[in-house]
């Protein structure tokens, strides 16, 4: 089996979620995997945070070796760094699974690797919020780096960003919109199980005739997702207390809720189980 290559982009605020994502990745890796190579594009991480990530990698698997490589990034925005991934990652690397850190992995990513190893450009999952067939969510992407370098995709994305400006004028979903505009329809569509978005939140509004899910399909996704991606809106609004405070949408906020039922994302508690299995975060 070929090495499994995975990439994350984080700054100090996402060290804890990365530790959960990394641990959940490694405990599900098949024993016959040669090696898991994790590339962390990091923005000024202190040494203590890097040491913590290395300890999580060392203690999370006995099945196969895990190699973590930290790649310093001078960009101040993770959105720009994501668009530059093919240039930031080692030039010998031809394919990588990119993951946002706000996820929980519940399956062996070697399965995803085998599904997408021959992808011509990019493999991803349709964005549940947009619900447009040819629009993907950029929180989990299998990138054919060789193709993207040869086709100058990075240069095209950065050009669009330079025209849009630092506030991504005309691109409300920032780098995700730019990725989609540049890639167009040239991407391999994967099952929602590989990037289960908006659970306990806007995914509920995609259930029904001529929509994304039947009630049974959504229920199965809430029980058997391969990758849970914590996107969505909270049922607990803080705007009345502080109009400048963003809505809490991540597990560590403790408040991922469905606005209509206040039912939590079904994977929040499992996320915390993984968190508390890490000695540094055990209470």
ChimeraX commands (.cxc) that place a marker at each C-alpha (Angstrom):
marker #1 position 0.00,0.00,0.00 radius 0.5
marker #1 position 1.35,3.45,-0.90 radius 0.5
marker #1 position 1.98,6.09,1.79 radius 0.5
marker #1 position -1.05,8.07,2.87 radius 0.5
marker #1 position -0.40,11.83,2.58 radius 0.5
marker #1 position -2.59,14.31,4.44 radius 0.5
marker #1 position -2.30,18.08,4.82 radius 0.5
marker #1 position -3.71,20.60,7.31 radius 0.5
marker #1 position -3.38,24.38,7.60 radius 0.5
marker #1 position -3.47,25.85,11.11 radius 0.5
marker #1 position -2.45,28.69,13.36 radius 0.5
marker #1 position -2.30,28.55,17.15 radius 0.5
marker #1 position -6.08,28.81,17.55 radius 0.5
marker #1 position -6.58,25.48,15.79 radius 0.5
marker #1 position -3.99,23.37,17.61 radius 0.5
marker #1 position -6.58,21.62,19.78 radius 0.5
marker #1 position -8.93,20.70,16.91 radius 0.5
marker #1 position -5.96,19.53,14.86 radius 0.5
marker #1 position -4.96,17.19,17.70 radius 0.5
marker #1 position -8.47,15.69,17.64 radius 0.5
marker #1 position -8.46,15.39,13.84 radius 0.5
marker #1 position -5.01,13.81,13.85 radius 0.5
marker #1 position -5.82,11.32,16.61 radius 0.5
marker #1 position -9.09,10.30,14.96 radius 0.5
marker #1 position -7.24,9.87,11.66 radius 0.5
marker #1 position -4.53,7.62,13.10 radius 0.5
marker #1 position -6.71,5.33,15.22 radius 0.5
marker #1 position -8.65,4.35,12.09 radius 0.5
marker #1 position -5.69,3.66,9.81 radius 0.5
marker #1 position -5.43,0.09,8.55 radius 0.5
marker #1 position -2.45,-1.96,9.80 radius 0.5
marker #1 position -1.21,-2.60,6.26 radius 0.5
marker #1 position -0.62,1.12,5.60 radius 0.5
marker #1 position 3.09,1.71,4.96 radius 0.5
marker #1 position 3.24,5.16,6.54 radius 0.5
marker #1 position 1.01,8.17,7.21 radius 0.5
marker #1 position 2.65,11.42,6.19 radius 0.5
marker #1 position 1.06,14.49,7.77 radius 0.5
marker #1 position 2.01,17.90,6.45 radius 0.5
marker #1 position 1.10,20.77,8.76 radius 0.5
marker #1 position 1.19,24.16,7.05 radius 0.5
marker #1 position 1.71,26.27,10.13 radius 0.5
marker #1 position 1.49,29.98,10.81 radius 0.5
marker #1 position 3.90,30.86,13.60 radius 0.5
marker #1 position 3.17,27.88,15.83 radius 0.5
marker #1 position 5.17,27.97,19.08 radius 0.5
marker #1 position 7.48,25.06,19.82 radius 0.5
marker #1 position 5.22,23.81,22.62 radius 0.5
marker #1 position 2.32,23.41,20.19 radius 0.5
marker #1 position 4.46,21.55,17.68 radius 0.5
marker #1 position 5.70,19.23,20.43 radius 0.5
marker #1 position 2.11,18.52,21.46 radius 0.5
marker #1 position 1.12,17.64,17.89 radius 0.5
marker #1 position 4.13,15.32,17.63 radius 0.5
marker #1 position 3.19,13.58,20.89 radius 0.5
marker #1 position -0.37,13.04,19.64 radius 0.5
marker #1 position 1.01,11.51,16.44 radius 0.5
marker #1 position 3.38,9.24,18.37 radius 0.5
marker #1 position 0.78,7.99,20.84 radius 0.5
marker #1 position -2.25,7.65,18.56 radius 0.5
marker #1 position -1.26,4.60,16.54 radius 0.5
marker #1 position 0.64,1.36,16.86 radius 0.5
marker #1 position -0.52,0.18,13.44 radius 0.5
marker #1 position 1.89,2.06,11.17 radius 0.5
marker #1 position 4.46,4.86,11.38 radius 0.5
marker #1 position 3.32,8.47,11.28 radius 0.5
marker #1 position 5.63,11.20,10.03 radius 0.5
marker #1 position 4.69,14.81,10.78 radius 0.5
marker #1 position 6.35,17.60,8.81 radius 0.5
marker #1 position 5.80,21.23,9.77 radius 0.5
marker #1 position 5.95,23.65,6.85 radius 0.5
marker #1 position 6.23,27.32,7.89 radius 0.5
marker #1 position 3.95,29.67,6.01 radius 0.5
marker #1 position 4.41,33.43,5.91 radius 0.5
marker #1 position 0.82,34.02,4.82 radius 0.5
marker #1 position -1.36,35.58,7.48 radius 0.5
marker #1 position -4.54,34.09,6.05 radius 0.5
marker #1 position -5.29,30.34,5.96 radius 0.5
marker #1 position -7.56,31.05,2.98 radius 0.5
marker #1 position -4.62,32.22,0.89 radius 0.5
marker #1 position -2.46,29.36,2.15 radius 0.5
marker #1 position -5.08,26.85,1.00 radius 0.5
marker #1 position -5.02,28.28,-2.51 radius 0.5
marker #1 position -1.22,28.01,-2.50 radius 0.5
marker #1 position -1.09,24.41,-1.22 radius 0.5
marker #1 position 0.41,22.90,-4.41 radius 0.5
marker #1 position 3.33,25.30,-4.09 radius 0.5
marker #1 position 3.73,25.05,-0.31 radius 0.5
marker #1 position 3.85,21.25,-0.21 radius 0.5
marker #1 position 7.00,19.35,-1.28 radius 0.5
marker #1 position 7.43,19.33,-5.05 radius 0.5
marker #1 position 7.81,15.54,-5.14 radius 0.5
marker #1 position 4.34,15.10,-3.63 radius 0.5
marker #1 position 1.83,14.38,-6.41 radius 0.5
marker #1 position -1.42,13.77,-4.48 radius 0.5
marker #1 position -2.59,14.84,-1.02 radius 0.5
marker #1 position -5.76,14.70,1.04 radius 0.5
marker #1 position -6.40,18.20,2.37 radius 0.5
marker #1 position -8.53,18.48,5.51 radius 0.5
marker #1 position -9.81,21.41,7.53 radius 0.5
marker #1 position -9.01,20.93,11.22 radius 0.5
marker #1 position -12.66,21.19,12.38 radius 0.5
marker #1 position -13.39,17.56,11.58 radius 0.5
marker #1 position -13.71,14.12,13.14 radius 0.5
marker #1 position -12.45,11.17,11.11 radius 0.5
marker #1 position -14.39,7.95,11.61 radius 0.5
marker #1 position -13.03,5.71,8.85 radius 0.5
marker #1 position -9.76,4.58,7.30 radius 0.5
marker #1 position -8.57,7.32,4.93 radius 0.5
marker #1 position -6.78,4.67,2.88 radius 0.5
marker #1 position -10.22,3.85,1.48 radius 0.5
marker #1 position -10.61,7.46,0.35 radius 0.5
marker #1 position -7.06,7.36,-1.03 radius 0.5
marker #1 position -7.85,4.31,-3.16 radius 0.5
marker #1 position -11.12,5.84,-4.37 radius 0.5
marker #1 position -9.40,8.98,-5.61 radius 0.5
marker #1 position -5.82,8.00,-6.50 radius 0.5
marker #1 position -6.57,8.35,-10.22 radius 0.5
marker #1 position -8.48,11.62,-10.00 radius 0.5
marker #1 position -7.48,13.94,-12.82 radius 0.5
marker #1 position -7.66,17.15,-10.84 radius 0.5
marker #1 position -9.56,17.22,-7.57 radius 0.5
marker #1 position -12.02,15.04,-5.64 radius 0.5
marker #1 position -14.47,16.54,-3.17 radius 0.5
marker #1 position -18.03,16.50,-1.82 radius 0.5
marker #1 position -20.87,18.74,-2.92 radius 0.5
marker #1 position -21.43,21.65,-0.57 radius 0.5
marker #1 position -24.60,21.03,1.44 radius 0.5
marker #1 position -25.18,24.72,2.11 radius 0.5
marker #1 position -25.03,25.77,-1.53 radius 0.5
marker #1 position -26.72,22.54,-2.70 radius 0.5
marker #1 position -25.55,23.09,-6.27 radius 0.5
marker #1 position -24.46,19.93,-8.12 radius 0.5
marker #1 position -21.25,21.43,-9.49 radius 0.5
marker #1 position -20.17,23.30,-6.36 radius 0.5
marker #1 position -17.97,21.51,-3.80 radius 0.5
marker #1 position -17.04,22.11,-0.17 radius 0.5
marker #1 position -13.33,22.92,0.20 radius 0.5
marker #1 position -12.99,21.52,3.73 radius 0.5
marker #1 position -12.01,18.09,2.39 radius 0.5
marker #1 position -10.31,17.80,-0.97 radius 0.5
marker #1 position -8.12,15.20,-2.59 radius 0.5
marker #1 position -5.79,17.31,-4.71 radius 0.5
marker #1 position -3.87,16.17,-7.77 radius 0.5
marker #1 position -0.94,18.47,-7.09 radius 0.5
marker #1 position 0.86,17.58,-10.31 radius 0.5
marker #1 position -2.13,18.64,-12.40 radius 0.5
marker #1 position -2.62,21.84,-10.42 radius 0.5
marker #1 position 1.03,22.81,-10.83 radius 0.5
marker #1 position 1.09,22.02,-14.56 radius 0.5
marker #1 position -2.14,23.94,-15.19 radius 0.5
marker #1 position -1.05,26.93,-13.10 radius 0.5
marker #1 position -4.18,26.66,-10.95 radius 0.5
marker #1 position -2.51,28.44,-8.04 radius 0.5
marker #1 position -1.57,31.40,-10.19 radius 0.5
marker #1 position -5.12,31.63,-11.52 radius 0.5
marker #1 position -6.63,31.51,-8.00 radius 0.5
marker #1 position -4.23,34.10,-6.63 radius 0.5
marker #1 position -4.92,36.34,-9.62 radius 0.5
marker #1 position -8.63,36.24,-8.82 radius 0.5
marker #1 position -7.88,36.97,-5.17 radius 0.5
marker #1 position -5.69,39.96,-6.09 radius 0.5
marker #1 position -8.53,41.43,-8.15 radius 0.5
marker #1 position -11.05,40.75,-5.37 radius 0.5
marker #1 position -8.87,42.23,-2.65 radius 0.5
marker #1 position -8.26,41.18,0.98 radius 0.5
marker #1 position -12.00,41.01,1.73 radius 0.5
marker #1 position -12.63,38.59,-1.16 radius 0.5
marker #1 position -15.00,41.02,-2.86 radius 0.5
marker #1 position -17.46,39.01,-4.94 radius 0.5
marker #1 position -16.48,35.75,-3.23 radius 0.5
marker #1 position -18.63,35.45,-0.08 radius 0.5
marker #1 position -17.24,32.01,0.74 radius 0.5
marker #1 position -13.71,33.23,0.14 radius 0.5
marker #1 position -11.23,30.65,-1.13 radius 0.5
marker #1 position -13.95,28.03,-1.56 radius 0.5
marker #1 position -15.68,30.20,-4.17 radius 0.5
marker #1 position -12.37,30.76,-5.95 radius 0.5
marker #1 position -11.52,27.04,-5.94 radius 0.5
marker #1 position -14.89,26.31,-7.49 radius 0.5
marker #1 position -14.61,29.02,-10.10 radius 0.5
marker #1 position -11.17,27.84,-11.21 radius 0.5
marker #1 position -11.96,24.11,-11.16 radius 0.5
marker #1 position -15.40,24.44,-12.73 radius 0.5
marker #1 position -16.80,20.96,-13.35 radius 0.5
marker #1 position -13.38,19.32,-13.45 radius 0.5
marker #1 position -13.65,17.46,-10.17 radius 0.5
marker #1 position -14.60,13.98,-8.99 radius 0.5
marker #1 position -17.77,13.87,-6.87 radius 0.5
marker #1 position -17.60,11.85,-3.66 radius 0.5
marker #1 position -20.29,10.63,-1.30 radius 0.5
marker #1 position -21.54,12.95,1.45 radius 0.5
marker #1 position -20.13,10.40,3.92 radius 0.5
marker #1 position -16.64,11.73,3.17 radius 0.5
marker #1 position -17.55,15.28,4.23 radius 0.5
marker #1 position -20.74,15.32,6.32 radius 0.5
marker #1 position -21.51,19.05,6.64 radius 0.5
marker #1 position -24.19,21.01,8.44 radius 0.5
marker #1 position -25.47,18.14,10.59 radius 0.5
marker #1 position -27.79,19.34,13.32 radius 0.5
marker #1 position -28.03,22.56,11.35 radius 0.5
marker #1 position -28.63,23.49,7.71 radius 0.5
marker #1 position -28.47,19.89,6.45 radius 0.5
marker #1 position -31.95,19.52,7.98 radius 0.5
marker #1 position -33.25,22.01,5.42 radius 0.5
marker #1 position -32.01,19.81,2.57 radius 0.5
marker #1 position -34.41,16.94,3.37 radius 0.5
marker #1 position -37.41,16.30,1.18 radius 0.5
marker #1 position -38.58,15.68,-2.35 radius 0.5
marker #1 position -36.16,17.03,-4.98 radius 0.5
marker #1 position -33.68,17.99,-2.23 radius 0.5
marker #1 position -30.40,16.37,-1.19 radius 0.5
marker #1 position -31.56,13.77,1.32 radius 0.5
marker #1 position -34.50,11.63,2.27 radius 0.5
marker #1 position -35.11,11.49,6.04 radius 0.5
marker #1 position -33.60,8.00,6.09 radius 0.5
marker #1 position -30.49,9.13,4.19 radius 0.5
marker #1 position -29.90,12.02,6.57 radius 0.5
marker #1 position -30.37,9.75,9.58 radius 0.5
marker #1 position -27.81,7.31,8.19 radius 0.5
marker #1 position -25.38,10.18,7.57 radius 0.5
marker #1 position -25.86,11.27,11.18 radius 0.5
marker #1 position -24.92,7.78,12.34 radius 0.5
marker #1 position -22.34,6.54,9.84 radius 0.5
marker #1 position -20.37,9.46,8.40 radius 0.5
marker #1 position -16.76,8.73,7.50 radius 0.5
marker #1 position -15.71,12.34,8.11 radius 0.5
marker #1 position -17.84,14.66,10.24 radius 0.5
marker #1 position -17.21,18.29,9.34 radius 0.5
marker #1 position -18.40,20.75,11.97 radius 0.5
marker #1 position -20.07,23.46,9.94 radius 0.5
marker #1 position -23.38,25.07,10.77 radius 0.5
marker #1 position -25.11,27.62,12.93 radius 0.5
marker #1 position -25.73,27.66,16.64 radius 0.5
marker #1 position -29.09,27.64,18.35 radius 0.5
marker #1 position -27.57,29.81,21.08 radius 0.5
marker #1 position -27.15,33.32,19.74 radius 0.5
marker #1 position -24.70,35.65,21.47 radius 0.5
marker #1 position -25.57,38.62,19.29 radius 0.5
marker #1 position -27.95,40.00,21.90 radius 0.5
marker #1 position -25.06,40.16,24.36 radius 0.5
marker #1 position -22.30,41.22,21.97 radius 0.5
marker #1 position -23.13,42.19,18.37 radius 0.5
marker #1 position -19.48,41.64,17.40 radius 0.5
marker #1 position -19.31,38.08,18.71 radius 0.5
marker #1 position -19.50,35.41,15.98 radius 0.5
marker #1 position -21.95,32.56,16.27 radius 0.5
marker #1 position -20.34,29.53,17.96 radius 0.5
marker #1 position -20.27,26.71,15.44 radius 0.5
marker #1 position -17.47,24.37,16.54 radius 0.5
marker #1 position -17.46,21.51,19.07 radius 0.5
marker #1 position -15.16,23.38,21.41 radius 0.5
marker #1 position -17.76,26.14,21.62 radius 0.5
marker #1 position -20.09,23.48,23.04 radius 0.5
marker #1 position -23.01,24.97,21.15 radius 0.5
marker #1 position -23.50,23.46,17.68 radius 0.5
marker #1 position -27.26,23.44,17.61 radius 0.5
marker #1 position -30.10,23.23,15.16 radius 0.5
marker #1 position -31.86,26.62,15.26 radius 0.5
marker #1 position -35.28,24.94,15.16 radius 0.5
marker #1 position -34.83,22.02,17.56 radius 0.5
marker #1 position -31.66,22.88,19.55 radius 0.5
marker #1 position -30.51,19.31,18.83 radius 0.5
marker #1 position -26.70,19.13,18.74 radius 0.5
marker #1 position -24.56,17.91,15.91 radius 0.5
marker #1 position -24.65,14.11,16.40 radius 0.5
marker #1 position -20.85,13.83,16.46 radius 0.5
marker #1 position -20.06,16.50,19.07 radius 0.5
marker #1 position -19.90,14.05,21.95 radius 0.5
marker #1 position -17.70,11.67,19.99 radius 0.5
marker #1 position -15.40,14.61,19.22 radius 0.5
marker #1 position -15.06,15.27,22.94 radius 0.5
marker #1 position -14.35,11.59,23.62 radius 0.5
marker #1 position -11.38,11.81,21.28 radius 0.5
marker #1 position -10.29,15.11,22.84 radius 0.5
marker #1 position -10.34,13.69,26.36 radius 0.5
marker #1 position -8.37,10.63,25.25 radius 0.5
marker #1 position -5.42,13.01,24.74 radius 0.5
marker #1 position -3.65,13.34,28.15 radius 0.5
marker #1 position -2.98,17.06,27.72 radius 0.5
marker #1 position -6.69,17.74,27.33 radius 0.5
marker #1 position -7.99,15.28,29.92 radius 0.5
marker #1 position -9.96,16.86,32.75 radius 0.5
marker link #1:1,2 radius 0.2
marker link #1:2,3 radius 0.2
marker link #1:3,4 radius 0.2
marker link #1:4,5 radius 0.2
marker link #1:5,6 radius 0.2
marker link #1:6,7 radius 0.2
marker link #1:7,8 radius 0.2
marker link #1:8,9 radius 0.2
marker link #1:9,10 radius 0.2
marker link #1:10,11 radius 0.2
marker link #1:11,12 radius 0.2
marker link #1:12,13 radius 0.2
marker link #1:13,14 radius 0.2
marker link #1:14,15 radius 0.2
marker link #1:15,16 radius 0.2
marker link #1:16,17 radius 0.2
marker link #1:17,18 radius 0.2
marker link #1:18,19 radius 0.2
marker link #1:19,20 radius 0.2
marker link #1:20,21 radius 0.2
marker link #1:21,22 radius 0.2
marker link #1:22,23 radius 0.2
marker link #1:23,24 radius 0.2
marker link #1:24,25 radius 0.2
marker link #1:25,26 radius 0.2
marker link #1:26,27 radius 0.2
marker link #1:27,28 radius 0.2
marker link #1:28,29 radius 0.2
marker link #1:29,30 radius 0.2
marker link #1:30,31 radius 0.2
marker link #1:31,32 radius 0.2
marker link #1:32,33 radius 0.2
marker link #1:33,34 radius 0.2
marker link #1:34,35 radius 0.2
marker link #1:35,36 radius 0.2
marker link #1:36,37 radius 0.2
marker link #1:37,38 radius 0.2
marker link #1:38,39 radius 0.2
marker link #1:39,40 radius 0.2
marker link #1:40,41 radius 0.2
marker link #1:41,42 radius 0.2
marker link #1:42,43 radius 0.2
marker link #1:43,44 radius 0.2
marker link #1:44,45 radius 0.2
marker link #1:45,46 radius 0.2
marker link #1:46,47 radius 0.2
marker link #1:47,48 radius 0.2
marker link #1:48,49 radius 0.2
marker link #1:49,50 radius 0.2
marker link #1:50,51 radius 0.2
marker link #1:51,52 radius 0.2
marker link #1:52,53 radius 0.2
marker link #1:53,54 radius 0.2
marker link #1:54,55 radius 0.2
marker link #1:55,56 radius 0.2
marker link #1:56,57 radius 0.2
marker link #1:57,58 radius 0.2
marker link #1:58,59 radius 0.2
marker link #1:59,60 radius 0.2
marker link #1:60,61 radius 0.2
marker link #1:61,62 radius 0.2
marker link #1:62,63 radius 0.2
marker link #1:63,64 radius 0.2
marker link #1:64,65 radius 0.2
marker link #1:65,66 radius 0.2
marker link #1:66,67 radius 0.2
marker link #1:67,68 radius 0.2
marker link #1:68,69 radius 0.2
marker link #1:69,70 radius 0.2
marker link #1:70,71 radius 0.2
marker link #1:71,72 radius 0.2
marker link #1:72,73 radius 0.2
marker link #1:73,74 radius 0.2
marker link #1:74,75 radius 0.2
marker link #1:75,76 radius 0.2
marker link #1:76,77 radius 0.2
marker link #1:77,78 radius 0.2
marker link #1:78,79 radius 0.2
marker link #1:79,80 radius 0.2
marker link #1:80,81 radius 0.2
marker link #1:81,82 radius 0.2
marker link #1:82,83 radius 0.2
marker link #1:83,84 radius 0.2
marker link #1:84,85 radius 0.2
marker link #1:85,86 radius 0.2
marker link #1:86,87 radius 0.2
marker link #1:87,88 radius 0.2
marker link #1:88,89 radius 0.2
marker link #1:89,90 radius 0.2
marker link #1:90,91 radius 0.2
marker link #1:91,92 radius 0.2
marker link #1:92,93 radius 0.2
marker link #1:93,94 radius 0.2
marker link #1:94,95 radius 0.2
marker link #1:95,96 radius 0.2
marker link #1:96,97 radius 0.2
marker link #1:97,98 radius 0.2
marker link #1:98,99 radius 0.2
marker link #1:99,100 radius 0.2
marker link #1:100,101 radius 0.2
marker link #1:101,102 radius 0.2
marker link #1:102,103 radius 0.2
marker link #1:103,104 radius 0.2
marker link #1:104,105 radius 0.2
marker link #1:105,106 radius 0.2
marker link #1:106,107 radius 0.2
marker link #1:107,108 radius 0.2
marker link #1:108,109 radius 0.2
marker link #1:109,110 radius 0.2
marker link #1:110,111 radius 0.2
marker link #1:111,112 radius 0.2
marker link #1:112,113 radius 0.2
marker link #1:113,114 radius 0.2
marker link #1:114,115 radius 0.2
marker link #1:115,116 radius 0.2
marker link #1:116,117 radius 0.2
marker link #1:117,118 radius 0.2
marker link #1:118,119 radius 0.2
marker link #1:119,120 radius 0.2
marker link #1:120,121 radius 0.2
marker link #1:121,122 radius 0.2
marker link #1:122,123 radius 0.2
marker link #1:123,124 radius 0.2
marker link #1:124,125 radius 0.2
marker link #1:125,126 radius 0.2
marker link #1:126,127 radius 0.2
marker link #1:127,128 radius 0.2
marker link #1:128,129 radius 0.2
marker link #1:129,130 radius 0.2
marker link #1:130,131 radius 0.2
marker link #1:131,132 radius 0.2
marker link #1:132,133 radius 0.2
marker link #1:133,134 radius 0.2
marker link #1:134,135 radius 0.2
marker link #1:135,136 radius 0.2
marker link #1:136,137 radius 0.2
marker link #1:137,138 radius 0.2
marker link #1:138,139 radius 0.2
marker link #1:139,140 radius 0.2
marker link #1:140,141 radius 0.2
marker link #1:141,142 radius 0.2
marker link #1:142,143 radius 0.2
marker link #1:143,144 radius 0.2
marker link #1:144,145 radius 0.2
marker link #1:145,146 radius 0.2
marker link #1:146,147 radius 0.2
marker link #1:147,148 radius 0.2
marker link #1:148,149 radius 0.2
marker link #1:149,150 radius 0.2
marker link #1:150,151 radius 0.2
marker link #1:151,152 radius 0.2
marker link #1:152,153 radius 0.2
marker link #1:153,154 radius 0.2
marker link #1:154,155 radius 0.2
marker link #1:155,156 radius 0.2
marker link #1:156,157 radius 0.2
marker link #1:157,158 radius 0.2
marker link #1:158,159 radius 0.2
marker link #1:159,160 radius 0.2
marker link #1:160,161 radius 0.2
marker link #1:161,162 radius 0.2
marker link #1:162,163 radius 0.2
marker link #1:163,164 radius 0.2
marker link #1:164,165 radius 0.2
marker link #1:165,166 radius 0.2
marker link #1:166,167 radius 0.2
marker link #1:167,168 radius 0.2
marker link #1:168,169 radius 0.2
marker link #1:169,170 radius 0.2
marker link #1:170,171 radius 0.2
marker link #1:171,172 radius 0.2
marker link #1:172,173 radius 0.2
marker link #1:173,174 radius 0.2
marker link #1:174,175 radius 0.2
marker link #1:175,176 radius 0.2
marker link #1:176,177 radius 0.2
marker link #1:177,178 radius 0.2
marker link #1:178,179 radius 0.2
marker link #1:179,180 radius 0.2
marker link #1:180,181 radius 0.2
marker link #1:181,182 radius 0.2
marker link #1:182,183 radius 0.2
marker link #1:183,184 radius 0.2
marker link #1:184,185 radius 0.2
marker link #1:185,186 radius 0.2
marker link #1:186,187 radius 0.2
marker link #1:187,188 radius 0.2
marker link #1:188,189 radius 0.2
marker link #1:189,190 radius 0.2
marker link #1:190,191 radius 0.2
marker link #1:191,192 radius 0.2
marker link #1:192,193 radius 0.2
marker link #1:193,194 radius 0.2
marker link #1:194,195 radius 0.2
marker link #1:195,196 radius 0.2
marker link #1:196,197 radius 0.2
marker link #1:197,198 radius 0.2
marker link #1:198,199 radius 0.2
marker link #1:199,200 radius 0.2
marker link #1:200,201 radius 0.2
marker link #1:201,202 radius 0.2
marker link #1:202,203 radius 0.2
marker link #1:203,204 radius 0.2
marker link #1:204,205 radius 0.2
marker link #1:205,206 radius 0.2
marker link #1:206,207 radius 0.2
marker link #1:207,208 radius 0.2
marker link #1:208,209 radius 0.2
marker link #1:209,210 radius 0.2
marker link #1:210,211 radius 0.2
marker link #1:211,212 radius 0.2
marker link #1:212,213 radius 0.2
marker link #1:213,214 radius 0.2
marker link #1:214,215 radius 0.2
marker link #1:215,216 radius 0.2
marker link #1:216,217 radius 0.2
marker link #1:217,218 radius 0.2
marker link #1:218,219 radius 0.2
marker link #1:219,220 radius 0.2
marker link #1:220,221 radius 0.2
marker link #1:221,222 radius 0.2
marker link #1:222,223 radius 0.2
marker link #1:223,224 radius 0.2
marker link #1:224,225 radius 0.2
marker link #1:225,226 radius 0.2
marker link #1:226,227 radius 0.2
marker link #1:227,228 radius 0.2
marker link #1:228,229 radius 0.2
marker link #1:229,230 radius 0.2
marker link #1:230,231 radius 0.2
marker link #1:231,232 radius 0.2
marker link #1:232,233 radius 0.2
marker link #1:233,234 radius 0.2
marker link #1:234,235 radius 0.2
marker link #1:235,236 radius 0.2
marker link #1:236,237 radius 0.2
marker link #1:237,238 radius 0.2
marker link #1:238,239 radius 0.2
marker link #1:239,240 radius 0.2
marker link #1:240,241 radius 0.2
marker link #1:241,242 radius 0.2
marker link #1:242,243 radius 0.2
marker link #1:243,244 radius 0.2
marker link #1:244,245 radius 0.2
marker link #1:245,246 radius 0.2
marker link #1:246,247 radius 0.2
marker link #1:247,248 radius 0.2
marker link #1:248,249 radius 0.2
marker link #1:249,250 radius 0.2
marker link #1:250,251 radius 0.2
marker link #1:251,252 radius 0.2
marker link #1:252,253 radius 0.2
marker link #1:253,254 radius 0.2
marker link #1:254,255 radius 0.2
marker link #1:255,256 radius 0.2
marker link #1:256,257 radius 0.2
marker link #1:257,258 radius 0.2
marker link #1:258,259 radius 0.2
marker link #1:259,260 radius 0.2
marker link #1:260,261 radius 0.2
marker link #1:261,262 radius 0.2
marker link #1:262,263 radius 0.2
marker link #1:263,264 radius 0.2
marker link #1:264,265 radius 0.2
marker link #1:265,266 radius 0.2
marker link #1:266,267 radius 0.2
marker link #1:267,268 radius 0.2
marker link #1:268,269 radius 0.2
marker link #1:269,270 radius 0.2
marker link #1:270,271 radius 0.2
marker link #1:271,272 radius 0.2
marker link #1:272,273 radius 0.2
marker link #1:273,274 radius 0.2
marker link #1:274,275 radius 0.2
marker link #1:275,276 radius 0.2
marker link #1:276,277 radius 0.2
marker link #1:277,278 radius 0.2
marker link #1:278,279 radius 0.2
marker link #1:279,280 radius 0.2
marker link #1:280,281 radius 0.2
marker link #1:281,282 radius 0.2
marker link #1:282,283 radius 0.2
view
